[in-house]
Each structure stands twice: as C-alpha cells, then as structure tokens.
Amino acid sequence: MVMGPRQALHLVQPVLAVLVLIMSVCSLNPDDPNVCSHWESYAVTVQESYAHPFDQIYYTRCTDILNWFKCTRHRTSYKTAYRRGVRTMYRRRSQCCPGYFESGDLCVPLCTEECAHGRCVSPDTCQCEPGWGGLDCSS
C-alpha cells in the first residue's frame, strides 16, 4: 500500500509531539549552578538559490545575405536555480559540570566512594549522619 503525504504526516506528527515532550521534560535548567554549557556546531541542509548561467541564442540583423540578413548571436544569461547546501549552525548545549552526573533533569554530585551513612552533597564530599564520620561516613 502506497502512503500519501497526508497519511505520512498523520504518522509523523504524534512522534514529533512525543519527542518535543521528552526534550522539554528531560532538559537541564541552564540556571542550575551545577549545569555548565558550551557552544556546539551542527550541520543543517538548506535549499539555496543561485544564478545558473546558460547560453542564450538570439538573432540580429546583419549583412549576411545567405541567411536573409539574419545572424545568430550567443550571450550568457542567468536563471534562478536551486541546490542543496550545508550550513553550519551553532547552539548552546547544557551538560552537567565536572563532578556531577545527569539524573533526570538534574545534575547531582558524584562521590567516587559511596557515602555509607550519609549522602553525597558535592563532588567527593559526603555529609554524614549524626554519629558517623570519615570521608565516606563509614567510621
């Protein structure tokens, strides 16, 4: 069965809606102090117009009796044509700063040693429960 453009559009629209929803729900907040950003380049295919040269034949009056006083001339003319091109664009990309990892839409601190009786409050820094101490809250 051959699918027409309308049927294809009806299939694509829900997929795009879900992708937009996922991106909006699971994106990092650039104002979060643990979120760093950098510029990233990406390529976009665009259709661009350009002046395409072509040879145009035209006739003028002349002294050539064999051609009924009509001479053939050539000139370069231009018409608008289209081609696909690649344009480099730039966007700001958010990511967790060093020492943090992404969990859902948050950047949470990473402790290389598990905080046995406490919680990780900043990279490699545990906050111990009362009565516990040490770098990993195990003593």
Secondary structure as GFF3:
##gff-version 3
##sequence-region A 1 139
A	DSSP	alpha_helix	5	25	.	.	.	ID=ss1
A	DSSP	beta_strand	35	61	.	.	.	ID=ss2
A	DSSP	three_ten_helix	65	67	.	.	.	ID=ss3
A	DSSP	beta_strand	70	96	.	.	.	ID=ss4
A	DSSP	beta_strand	100	103	.	.	.	ID=ss5
A	DSSP	beta_strand	106	109	.	.	.	ID=ss6
A	DSSP	beta_strand	118	122	.	.	.	ID=ss7
A	DSSP	beta_strand	125	128	.	.	.	ID=ss8
###
